[in-house]
Amino acid sequence: AVAAANSGRKSLVFDPYPLVVDPNQPDRLSLTPDRKDYGLVITALENLPKMSEITSVGFSEVKKRVDAVDELAFPLLQWIISSNRCHIVKLPEEKQLISMSTPHQYLLVSSPPAKEAAFRAAVRKHGSTFAFHGSSIENWHSIMRVGLVNASGTKLQVNGAAYGKGIYLSPHSSTSFGYSTRSQHRKKAQSKSAGSKRFLESTALTCIALCEVVTAPVLRKEGSIWV
């Protein structure tokens, strides 16, 4: 959410926009898609404690500390958590990919039951395989709430579509990392963030997903690029 709200493309990638009730006036919305105030959102996000602090104390204590600074910050945090439809499970060590060189690997399930049932039916019919999808960290606020979408030919498209319209994937993580926009600034910032808490507190995150893909005839494979 922080990356999306601070993005130069925030009007596109910070979607969905929060819907938060005013803590002091229950009949009024402090944040609403009808009146988008990104400055208010950014201020509230900046007033949230570090993730390591949030996970080290109880939720009630977090609320107490946050309310003393910004009464909108905690309701926004609740919206961020509740609006995320994904269920995340840390992968056991024996199932992690050695090539990823990180212990922070997770299985993420995001489809509602009806879509998941349709997907499983397609897998039974056509089979499936796995491929990586890389995207800038600012896009993951939306991806984790709406899912991957075909951005080709829309305002959301930032890369070319040399192999036609569709969601681009690759069987090689190195290819997908190229689409996660790892800038030189991010590398430098990350190198300064040492220690076991780097993953929770870093502002230089990059992210790729390993996706299960139905091997239906519509799946096009062009070397290291799949669409």
Backbone torsions as a table, in degrees:
resi	resn	phi	psi	omega
1	ALA	NA	-37.9	-179.8
2	VAL	-63.1	-46.8	-179.3
3	ALA	-63.9	-41.2	-179.2
4	ALA	-67.6	-42.8	-178.0
5	ALA	-68.1	-28.1	-179.5
6	ASN	-94.4	-1.7	-177.5
7	SER	-71.3	148.2	172.9
8	GLY	-67.5	-12.7	178.9
9	ARG	-109.0	25.8	-173.2
10	LYS	-55.6	-33.8	-178.4
11	SER	-65.3	-19.1	179.9
12	LEU	-102.5	-44.7	-171.3
13	VAL	-91.6	-19.5	177.6
14	PHE	-86.7	70.6	-174.7
15	ASP	-139.2	122.6	8.2
16	PRO	-76.9	151.1	175.7
17	TYR	-83.0	144.0	-175.9
18	PRO	-60.1	148.9	172.9
19	LEU	-123.0	101.8	-172.2
20	VAL	-129.1	130.1	178.8
21	VAL	-77.6	141.9	176.5
22	ASP	-62.0	122.8	-177.8
23	PRO	-59.5	-26.3	-177.0
24	ASN	-100.7	-16.6	179.8
25	GLN	-134.1	89.9	-174.9
26	PRO	-58.0	-19.3	-179.6
27	ASP	-92.1	8.0	-177.9
28	ARG	-127.1	143.2	177.4
29	LEU	-97.1	123.6	176.3
30	SER	-76.5	-37.5	178.5
31	LEU	-128.0	130.3	-179.5
32	THR	-152.9	144.2	177.3
33	PRO	-59.9	-20.0	-179.8
34	ASP	-75.1	-23.3	179.1
35	ARG	-138.6	81.6	-174.6
36	LYS	-75.0	119.7	178.5
37	ASP	-121.2	91.7	-176.3
38	TYR	-68.6	-32.1	178.5
39	GLY	-61.6	-40.1	178.9
40	LEU	-65.3	-41.1	178.9
41	VAL	-64.5	-47.5	-178.3
42	ILE	-61.3	-42.3	178.4
43	THR	-60.8	-45.4	179.6
44	ALA	-63.3	-41.0	179.2
45	LEU	-64.9	-39.9	179.8
46	GLU	-67.2	-23.8	-179.7
47	ASN	-87.7	-2.1	175.3
48	LEU	-78.0	144.7	177.8
49	PRO	-70.2	168.8	177.8
50	LYS	-64.6	152.7	-178.2
51	MET	-58.6	-35.5	179.3
52	SER	-62.8	-33.7	178.2
53	GLU	-73.9	-40.5	179.5
54	ILE	-60.3	-40.4	-176.8
55	THR	-82.0	-9.2	-176.8
56	SER	-97.0	-12.4	179.6
57	VAL	-127.5	167.3	179.6
58	GLY	-69.9	159.5	-177.4
59	PHE	-61.7	-37.9	-179.6
60	SER	-65.6	-35.3	178.5
61	GLU	-70.5	-38.1	176.4
62	VAL	-60.2	-45.7	179.5
63	LYS	-60.0	-43.5	-179.4
64	LYS	-60.3	-45.6	-178.3
65	ARG	-68.4	-41.1	-177.0
66	VAL	-71.2	-42.6	-179.2
67	ASP	-59.6	-29.8	-179.8
68	ALA	-69.1	-20.0	-178.5
69	VAL	-104.1	-45.8	-175.2
70	ASP	-154.3	111.8	-175.7
71	GLU	-69.6	-14.9	179.6
72	LEU	-88.3	-21.1	-173.9
73	ALA	-63.8	-44.9	-177.4
74	PHE	-68.1	-45.0	175.0
75	PRO	-58.5	-35.0	177.5
76	LEU	-66.9	-41.0	177.1
77	LEU	-60.5	-42.1	177.7
78	GLN	-61.4	-40.6	178.6
79	TRP	-65.0	-41.7	-179.9
80	ILE	-59.1	-43.1	-179.0
81	ILE	-70.3	-47.1	-175.1
82	SER	-72.6	-27.6	-178.4
83	SER	-81.2	-13.9	178.8
84	ASN	-81.0	107.3	-174.0
85	ARG	-82.3	-3.9	-175.1
86	CYS	-77.7	147.7	172.7
87	HIS	-113.1	118.8	-173.5
88	ILE	-110.0	131.1	178.3
89	VAL	-128.1	128.7	178.8
90	LYS	-68.3	131.9	-179.5
91	LEU	-69.9	136.5	175.1
92	PRO	-61.2	151.7	-175.9
93	GLU	-55.3	-38.1	-177.1
94	GLU	-69.9	-15.7	179.8
95	LYS	-104.6	-0.9	-179.3
96	GLN	-76.5	153.5	179.9
97	LEU	-86.6	118.7	-179.0
98	ILE	-61.2	-35.1	-177.5
99	SER	-64.3	-18.3	-179.0
100	MET	-77.4	-19.6	176.0
101	SER	54.5	35.7	176.9
102	THR	-152.8	143.3	176.7
103	PRO	-82.2	-6.7	-177.1
104	HIS	-88.2	74.2	179.8
105	GLN	-124.0	132.0	-172.1
106	TYR	-134.0	151.0	171.0
107	LEU	-96.4	125.2	-176.1
108	LEU	-119.9	120.9	177.5
109	VAL	-109.3	121.4	-173.4
110	SER	-124.5	-8.2	-175.5
111	SER	-82.0	140.8	172.2
112	PRO	-66.8	160.0	-174.3
113	PRO	-50.8	-41.8	-177.6
114	ALA	-64.6	-44.2	179.4
115	LYS	-68.3	-38.0	179.6
116	GLU	-65.0	-38.5	178.2
117	ALA	-64.6	-41.6	178.7
118	ALA	-66.1	-38.9	178.5
119	PHE	-64.1	-44.8	-179.5
120	ARG	-64.6	-33.7	176.8
121	ALA	-65.9	-40.2	178.6
122	ALA	-66.8	-36.0	178.1
123	VAL	-65.5	-41.6	178.4
124	ARG	-63.3	-32.9	-178.2
125	LYS	-80.7	-42.9	-172.3
126	HIS	-112.2	-12.9	-174.1
127	GLY	83.6	175.1	-179.8
128	SER	-148.8	164.6	175.1
129	THR	-144.6	-175.3	-178.7
130	PHE	-124.1	144.2	179.1
131	ALA	-150.3	157.9	-177.7
132	PHE	-94.4	148.6	172.9
133	HIS	-129.0	124.0	179.6
134	GLY	-109.6	139.7	178.8
135	SER	-154.5	150.4	179.1
136	SER	-55.9	147.0	-176.6
137	ILE	-58.2	-28.1	-179.5
138	GLU	-66.0	-19.7	-177.7
139	ASN	-85.6	-13.8	-171.6
140	TRP	-76.5	-19.6	172.6
141	HIS	-57.2	-45.4	-179.2
142	SER	-77.4	-41.8	-178.2
143	ILE	-58.6	-40.2	-177.2
144	MET	-75.8	-9.8	179.5
145	ARG	-113.8	-31.4	-177.6
146	VAL	-109.0	-26.3	-176.1
147	GLY	97.5	173.5	176.2
148	LEU	-70.2	136.3	179.3
149	VAL	-127.6	155.9	175.8
150	ASN	-78.3	104.5	-176.5
151	ALA	-93.1	-2.4	-177.8
152	SER	-58.7	128.2	177.9
153	GLY	78.5	9.8	178.9
154	THR	-117.2	175.2	178.4
155	LYS	-65.8	-17.8	-179.3
156	LEU	-78.1	-17.6	-176.5
157	GLN	-69.6	128.0	177.8
158	VAL	-121.8	-16.8	177.4
159	ASN	-113.1	168.6	-180.0
160	GLY	-70.2	174.6	178.3
161	ALA	-133.2	57.9	-174.6
162	ALA	-60.7	-26.1	-177.2
163	TYR	-109.2	21.3	176.9
164	GLY	97.4	177.0	-178.6
165	LYS	-74.3	145.8	176.9
166	GLY	148.9	-178.0	175.6
167	ILE	-90.9	124.0	-174.6
168	TYR	-90.3	132.5	178.9
169	LEU	-135.5	174.0	177.8
170	SER	-151.6	145.7	175.3
171	PRO	-76.5	-6.7	-178.3
172	HIS	-113.3	123.6	-179.4
173	SER	-62.4	-33.1	-178.8
174	SER	-62.0	-35.4	177.9
175	THR	-67.9	-44.8	-178.5
176	SER	-68.5	-32.6	177.0
177	PHE	-61.8	-28.2	177.8
178	GLY	-64.2	-23.5	179.3
179	TYR	-94.8	-1.8	178.9
180	SER	-90.6	8.6	174.0
181	THR	49.1	61.8	176.1
182	ARG	-82.0	93.9	-177.9
183	SER	-79.4	166.5	178.7
184	GLN	-62.9	-37.2	179.1
185	HIS	-61.0	-41.7	-179.4
186	ARG	-64.3	-40.3	-178.8
187	LYS	-62.9	-44.0	-179.6
188	LYS	-64.3	-44.2	-178.5
189	ALA	-63.5	-37.7	-178.0
190	GLN	-71.1	-35.8	-178.1
191	SER	-65.4	-24.4	179.2
192	LYS	-82.9	-14.0	-176.2
193	SER	-98.2	83.4	-176.6
194	ALA	-95.1	168.6	175.4
195	GLY	100.6	170.5	-174.8
196	SER	-69.5	-18.5	-177.1
197	LYS	-92.3	4.2	-174.7
198	ARG	-57.3	-40.0	-177.4
199	PHE	-64.7	-37.5	-177.3
200	LEU	-77.0	-28.5	-171.1
201	GLU	-115.0	-3.6	-177.3
202	SER	-68.5	143.9	173.6
203	THR	-104.3	11.0	-176.3
204	ALA	-121.3	42.9	-177.9
205	LEU	-76.2	144.1	167.3
206	THR	-123.5	156.1	-173.6
207	CYS	-147.1	133.0	168.4
208	ILE	-130.4	156.6	179.9
209	ALA	-117.2	143.7	171.5
210	LEU	-98.2	112.8	-172.2
211	CYS	-107.8	140.4	170.1
212	GLU	-81.1	128.0	-172.9
213	VAL	-122.0	130.3	176.3
214	VAL	-70.4	128.9	-178.8
215	THR	-87.5	54.9	177.6
216	ALA	-78.9	162.5	-179.2
217	PRO	-57.6	-23.6	-178.3
218	VAL	-74.6	-13.6	178.7
219	LEU	-73.4	118.6	-179.2
220	ARG	-102.0	129.5	-180.0
221	LYS	-115.8	117.3	179.5
222	GLU	-122.1	80.4	-177.2
223	GLY	65.4	-120.2	-179.0
224	SER	-86.6	4.0	179.4
225	ILE	-114.8	126.2	174.5
226	TRP	-117.4	143.3	178.9
227	VAL	-131.9	NA	NA
